[in-house]
Amino acid sequence: MADRSKRLISIIIPAYNERDNVDELARRLRGVFDANPKYDFETIIIENGSEDDSFDKLMAVHQADSRFKIIQLARNFRMDGGLTAGLHYADGDAAVIMTADLQDPPELISQFIAKWEEGYENVYGIVTRRVGTSAIRRMNSQLFYYVANKLTGGMIPRNVSDFRLIDRKVYKTINVMDERNRFLRGLFAWVGFKSIGIPHERPPRVAGVSGAHTLKVLELALKGIFAHSYVPLKLISTTGIGLSVLSVLAFIGLVIRTLVWGVPFPGFGTIVALILLMFGILFTMLGILAEYVGLIYEEVKRRPNFVVRNLVGLEKTAGDGAQSAEASR
């Protein structure tokens, strides 16, 4: 890393169809830059395969302020793919990751930096309240954090989003973890380091429509749980053993009943119900196995986590050929 008179903070922001938020995002980030004159800043915005003119808006921001740099991906690689691309090109002494919709308040970055200066290497935001979010979305979030926290043995804290500041040693450690099924929130928790949370309210989007629909959130939640917990696999064995024990006890009970009261009245409905129940459990277990096999399949293919189309204000680094095909500007 080149010598610098000030420490550099890299801000990583994936953006998908965020044309209406770009200018306000840049304005508020400049306010953060001005409020922290002891540091240099670079903002790496990942244009994540948008279908609107987000890239053109970002180009105008870059031309007005070279501290705003752009990675244009070849298509949408979801949130974690965009973050992976941004962290790959980051060069800061610390990196902040946040969303482009301003639901992660940029002004909180100053508090993150203060905690970083105290020696914390992973400073994350804890969402105490989600303003302007539907009841279903709030319920989904609470359910995900509860399940993920329980199944990972408390590794993934409750109500902790991706919004955080991480020291250089943390994100460089994450960069060398070449997983294809990346759930960065889980990886940040897994690597450890000295961590602290800062509570904050999550405001509504400034503009635009959220792409985090229920099915997409559910898919992300399942990926995060399966990527960081073996409990669902253990559940299969536990269920099998439990059902076997119940079957033996039921068989003993039927034998005793037959000896005492004679042959019981045939229960056709009960038999059908039990068969349907067992098939339901069986296919649920097979579904869990299929999810893990799918994760293994993605890892074996070893496809890149992102593909770069253009770099603006950034230089190609060694090893980029494996996961980018960019034309640097």
C-alpha positions in Angstrom: 0.0 0.0 0.0 1.4 3.4 -1.0 2.5 5.8 1.7 -0.2 8.3 2.7 -0.2 11.3 5.0 -3.8 10.4 6.1 -5.4 7.1 6.6 -7.8 6.0 3.9 -11.4 4.9 4.4 -12.9 2.9 1.4 -16.7 3.1 1.2 -18.2 0.1 -0.7 -21.8 0.6 -2.0 -23.6 -1.9 -4.4 -26.2 -0.1 -6.4 -29.0 -1.7 -8.5 -31.5 0.6 -10.2 -30.7 3.4 -7.8 -30.8 6.4 -10.3 -33.1 8.4 -8.0 -30.8 8.0 -5.0 -27.3 8.6 -6.5 -27.2 12.4 -6.2 -28.5 12.5 -2.6 -26.1 9.6 -1.7 -23.1 11.6 -3.1 -24.2 14.8 -1.3 -24.5 13.1 2.1 -21.3 11.2 1.7 -19.5 14.5 0.9 -20.9 15.8 4.2 -19.3 12.8 5.9 -15.9 13.5 4.2 -16.0 17.2 5.3 -16.9 16.1 8.9 -13.8 13.9 9.1 -10.9 15.9 7.7 -8.3 13.7 9.3 -9.0 11.0 6.8 -8.9 10.5 3.1 -12.0 8.8 1.5 -12.7 6.8 -1.6 -16.2 5.6 -2.5 -16.4 2.5 -4.7 -19.9 2.2 -6.1 -20.7 -1.1 -7.7 -23.2 -0.7 -10.5 -24.7 -4.1 -10.2 -26.3 -4.7 -13.6 -28.9 -2.0 -13.3 -31.7 -1.7 -15.9 -32.0 2.0 -15.6 -29.5 4.8 -16.2 -27.7 4.5 -12.8 -24.3 4.1 -14.6 -24.7 7.4 -16.4 -25.7 9.2 -13.2 -22.7 7.6 -11.4 -20.4 8.8 -14.2 -21.6 12.4 -13.7 -20.9 12.1 -10.0 -17.4 10.7 -10.7 -16.6 13.5 -13.2 -17.6 16.0 -10.5 -15.6 14.3 -7.7 -12.9 11.7 -8.4 -13.3 10.3 -4.9 -16.3 8.5 -6.3 -15.2 5.4 -8.3 -17.3 2.9 -10.2 -17.2 -0.8 -10.8 -19.7 -1.7 -13.5 -20.6 -5.4 -13.4 -21.6 -7.4 -16.4 -24.9 -8.4 -14.8 -26.6 -8.4 -11.4 -24.6 -10.5 -9.0 -26.8 -9.8 -6.0 -25.8 -7.9 -2.9 -23.0 -10.2 -1.8 -21.5 -10.4 -5.3 -21.4 -6.6 -5.5 -19.8 -6.3 -2.1 -17.3 -8.9 -3.0 -16.3 -6.9 -6.1 -16.0 -3.7 -4.1 -13.8 -5.3 -1.3 -11.6 -6.8 -4.0 -10.7 -3.3 -5.3 -10.6 -1.5 -1.9 -7.3 -0.2 -0.7 -8.3 1.6 2.5 -7.0 1.2 6.0 -10.6 0.4 6.8 -13.7 -0.2 4.6 -17.3 0.7 5.2 -20.0 -1.3 3.5 -23.5 0.1 3.1 -26.5 0.3 0.7 -27.2 2.9 -1.9 -30.8 3.5 -0.9 -29.7 5.5 2.2 -31.5 3.2 4.6 -28.0 2.9 6.0 -27.5 6.5 7.3 -24.1 7.8 6.0 -23.8 10.1 9.0 -23.3 7.0 11.2 -19.9 6.4 9.5 -18.4 9.1 11.8 -19.4 7.0 14.9 -18.0 3.8 13.2 -14.7 5.6 12.7 -14.6 6.7 16.3 -15.0 3.1 17.5 -12.4 2.0 15.0 -10.0 4.5 16.5 -10.7 2.9 19.9 -9.3 -0.4 18.6 -12.4 -2.2 17.3 -11.9 -4.0 14.0 -15.5 -4.8 13.1 -18.0 -2.0 13.9 -21.5 -2.9 12.8 -24.9 -1.3 12.9 -27.7 -2.9 15.0 -31.2 -2.0 13.6 -33.4 -1.1 16.5 -36.4 -0.1 14.3 -37.3 -0.2 10.6 -39.2 2.9 9.6 -41.5 2.6 6.6 -41.3 -1.2 6.3 -44.3 -3.4 6.0 -45.3 -5.7 8.9 -44.6 -8.7 6.8 -41.1 -7.6 6.0 -40.4 -6.8 9.7 -41.8 -10.2 10.7 -39.6 -11.9 8.1 -36.5 -10.1 9.4 -37.2 -11.0 13.0 -37.8 -14.6 12.1 -34.6 -14.9 10.0 -32.4 -13.4 12.8 -34.0 -15.6 15.4 -33.6 -18.8 13.4 -30.1 -17.9 12.1 -28.9 -17.0 15.6 -30.2 -20.2 17.1 -28.9 -22.5 14.3 -25.4 -20.9 14.2 -25.0 -21.0 18.0 -25.3 -17.2 18.3 -22.6 -16.6 15.7 -24.9 -14.3 13.6 -26.1 -11.5 16.0 -29.8 -10.5 15.8 -30.8 -7.4 13.9 -27.3 -6.8 12.5 -27.2 -5.8 8.9 -24.3 -5.6 6.4 -23.8 -1.9 7.3 -20.5 -1.7 9.1 -16.9 -0.6 9.2 -14.2 -3.3 9.0 -10.4 -2.9 9.5 -8.1 -3.7 6.5 -7.0 -6.9 8.1 -10.6 -8.1 8.3 -11.6 -7.4 4.7 -8.3 -8.8 3.4 -9.0 -12.0 5.4 -12.5 -12.1 3.8 -11.0 -11.6 0.3 -8.9 -14.7 0.5 -11.9 -16.9 1.5 -12.8 -18.0 -2.0 -16.3 -19.3 -1.3 -18.9 -19.2 -4.1 -21.9 -19.2 -1.8 -21.0 -16.0 0.1 -23.1 -14.7 2.9 -20.9 -11.8 4.0 -22.8 -11.1 7.2 -22.0 -14.6 8.3 -18.4 -14.4 7.2 -17.8 -11.2 9.1 -19.1 -12.9 12.2 -17.1 -16.1 11.6 -13.7 -14.5 11.2 -14.0 -12.9 14.6 -11.8 -9.9 15.4 -12.6 -7.3 18.0 -16.3 -6.3 17.3 -18.9 -3.9 18.7 -22.4 -2.8 17.6 -23.9 0.6 17.3 -27.7 0.8 17.6 -29.6 2.9 15.0 -33.0 3.2 13.4 -33.2 2.3 9.7 -35.0 5.1 7.8 -37.2 4.5 4.8 -35.8 4.6 1.3 -35.2 8.1 0.0 -36.5 7.2 -3.4 -37.2 4.2 -5.7 -38.6 0.8 -4.9 -36.9 -1.9 -2.9 -35.9 -5.1 -4.7 -35.8 -7.1 -1.5 -39.1 -9.0 -2.1 -40.2 -11.8 0.3 -39.0 -14.7 -1.9 -35.6 -13.1 -2.5 -35.2 -12.4 1.2 -36.2 -16.0 2.0 -33.7 -17.3 -0.5 -30.9 -15.2 1.0 -31.9 -16.3 4.5 -31.8 -20.0 3.6 -28.4 -19.6 1.9 -27.1 -17.8 5.0 -28.3 -20.5 7.3 -27.2 -23.5 5.2 -23.8 -21.9 4.5 -23.1 -21.4 8.2 -24.9 -24.2 10.1 -24.9 -28.0 10.1 -27.9 -28.1 12.4 -30.4 -28.9 9.5 -28.3 -31.9 8.6 -28.2 -33.1 12.3 -31.9 -32.6 12.4 -32.3 -35.4 9.8 -30.5 -37.9 12.0 -32.3 -36.7 15.1 -35.7 -37.0 13.4 -34.9 -40.5 12.1 -33.9 -41.7 15.5 -36.9 -40.1 17.1 -39.3 -41.6 14.7 -37.7 -45.0 15.0 -38.1 -44.9 18.8 -41.7 -43.8 18.5 -42.3 -46.6 16.0 -40.9 -49.2 18.4 -43.0 -47.8 21.3 -46.1 -47.8 19.1 -45.4 -51.4 18.1 -45.1 -52.5 21.7 -48.3 -50.7 22.6 -50.2 -52.4 19.7 -48.9 -55.9 20.8 -50.0 -55.3 24.4 -53.4 -54.0 23.2 -53.9 -57.0 21.0 -53.0 -59.4 23.8 -55.4 -57.7 26.3 -58.3 -56.6 24.2 -57.9 -58.5 21.0 -57.4 -57.3 17.4 -58.2 -53.6 17.2 -60.7 -52.2 14.8 -58.9 -51.4 11.4 -58.1 -47.7 11.2 -57.7 -47.0 7.5 -57.8 -43.2 7.9 -55.2 -43.3 10.6 -52.9 -45.4 8.5 -53.2 -43.1 5.5 -52.6 -40.1 7.6 -49.4 -41.6 9.1 -48.2 -42.6 5.6 -48.7 -39.0 4.3 -47.0 -37.6 7.4 -44.0 -39.9 6.9 -43.7 -39.0 3.3 -43.9 -35.3 4.1 -41.1 -35.7 6.6 -39.0 -37.8 4.2 -39.3 -35.2 1.4 -38.5 -32.4 3.7 -35.3 -34.1 4.7 -34.5 -34.8 1.1 -35.1 -31.1 0.4 -32.6 -30.1 3.1 -30.0 -32.5 1.6 -30.7 -31.1 -1.9 -29.9 -27.6 -0.6 -26.5 -28.7 0.7 -25.8 -30.6 -2.5 -26.7 -27.5 -4.4 -24.2 -25.4 -2.4 -21.5 -28.0 -3.0 -22.3 -28.0 -6.7 -21.8 -24.2 -6.9 -18.5 -24.5 -5.1 -17.3 -27.3 -7.4 -18.0 -25.3 -10.5 -15.8 -22.5 -9.2 -17.4 -19.7 -11.2 -16.3 -16.2 -10.2 -18.4 -14.3 -7.7 -18.6 -11.3 -10.1 -17.6 -10.3 -13.6 -16.5 -6.7 -14.2 -17.5 -4.8 -17.4 -15.9 -1.4 -16.7 -13.7 0.2 -14.1 -13.9 4.0 -13.6 -11.2 5.6 -11.5 -9.8 2.2 -10.5 -6.9 0.2 -11.8 -6.9 -3.4 -12.7 -5.0 -5.4 -10.0 -3.0 -8.6 -10.2 -5.2 -11.7 -10.5 -8.2 -9.9 -12.0 -8.2 -12.0 -15.1 -9.7 -14.9 -13.1 -12.9 -13.0 -12.3 -13.2 -10.0 -14.5 -13.2 -8.9 -18.1 -13.1 -5.2 -17.7 -12.1 -2.4 -20.0 -10.5 0.1 -17.6 -11.3 3.7 -18.2 
